[in-house]
């Protein structure tokens, strides 16, 4: 595994004291981030379903 590399490095200075700072990305492009949609009235998760526009048949996410 390769060690993460900082996107930005710098310093924050308060008077005579300086602190080194490094910023890193929160997730790599290989990781998938997913968000859930909630029904405001019930608080339940909303399920997404992919449907073929011509036939009306459900389609899996891969197509």
N, C-alpha and C positions, 0 to 999 in steps of 0.2 A: 504494500500500500504506500502511495506517495504522500508525503507530508503536505498539508494544505499550505498554500502560498498566500500571503496577504495581498489584498487588492490595493491597499493604500497604507503607507506608514508615515508617521509624523510625530509631533510633540505637542502637548498642551502645557503651557507655561503659566504659572501663577506666581507673580513676583519674581523671586530668585529661584524657585523650584520648577523644574521641567519634568514631565512624565512622558515616556515613550508610549505611543498608541499605534496599534495595528488593526485594520478592519479586514474581516474575512466574510465570504459569502455564507449565508445560512444553510444553503442546500446546493448540491452539485447538480449539473444538468442531467445526470444519470438517475437522480432520485425523482420520484413522481410526487407532486404535492396535489392533494385533492381537497376540495371544500364541499361541505354538505349544504344543500338548500333546505331551509326549514319552513313549514307552514306556520305563519304568524299566529293564527288562531289557536292551533292545537299544540304547536311546538314539536310536532313530529317531522321526521325527515321526509323529503319529497323524493320519490324514485323517478329517475330519468329512464325513459324508454325510447329507443331508436326505432322508428317506423318507416318502412318503405312508402314513399309518397304515392306511388302508382297502385301497389297492391294492398297497402294497409297492413302488411305482415310485419311482425317484430323482427328486427335485425340485431345480431350481436354487435358489440362495440368494435370488433376488428373489421367489420364490413361484410 
